[in-house]
Amino acid sequence: MKTTTLSALLLAATTVAAQTAPVHHTAAATVHHTTTVGCAKLPELSPKIPALPAGLPCAKPLYTLTHTPDIHLDYASPLISPELRATLAGEKTTYSLNYIDTVVGTGPLAKPGKYYTVHYTGYLTDGTKFDSSVDRGEPISFPYGQHRVIAGWDTGFEGMHVGGKRRLFIPYELAYGEAGRPPVIPAKSTLVFDVEFIAQDDQMPKPKAPPAPPAPATAPAKPATPPPADKPASATPPAASKPQQ
């Protein structure tokens, strides 16, 4: 087991997923890796979220964390309300980053430290689609593992190959935290992302040049000098005959 602290940062895109204020986890989280696991328990999802193709394997945890608070409550006065007591108690919590590979890619295996180019669509569990690069027609790129995206994204592409597609079930602890990102992301929101791993590069891909504006319509060119008006053909008068000698 390995102990690490994960920081949930916000996606570096141009919409709700692009806001850069970090959400930090201050307490330690113990990471559990297992080689054989059963199906993961998923939140109840709205039928508004597109159903996955039949025959896919069940969702499995990519990893599981146990969150241990830094502070333990040794004593609390009877005057303290149950709500405050529960807040101060700081019980252990366990959560997982779950996934389903919907398409197994045939390209290179995802490597840490690369710049990933990804298409995505994000849903709340109630079916609200809060963001989509697919709808905008432009994927996003980010440095994988560099804390430029939420923790669920910064670790959620492990084991994928370029060309692959995956559905990620990201608990709020690995997303926008307890506060969420109102008004779009409510507090303690589990997020569902459909992601497509398009490419990986050593450097940030250059943005595409904007399309050239269409050329203005032009009228047919007019000749500089109008042709002369047709003149009526003139008959040549016969030559006068010479008088006979």
Secondary structure, DSSP 8 states (H G I E B T S, - for coil): -EEE--EE----SSSGGG----EE--SEEEEE--SS----------TTS----TT----EEEEEEEEE-S-------TTS-HHHHHHHH---EEEEEEEEEEE---S-B--TTSEEEEEEEEEETTS-EEEEHHHHT--EEEETTSSSS-HHHHSTTTT-BTT-EEEEEE-GGGTTTTT-BTTTB-TT--EEEEEEEEEEESS--------------------SS--------------------
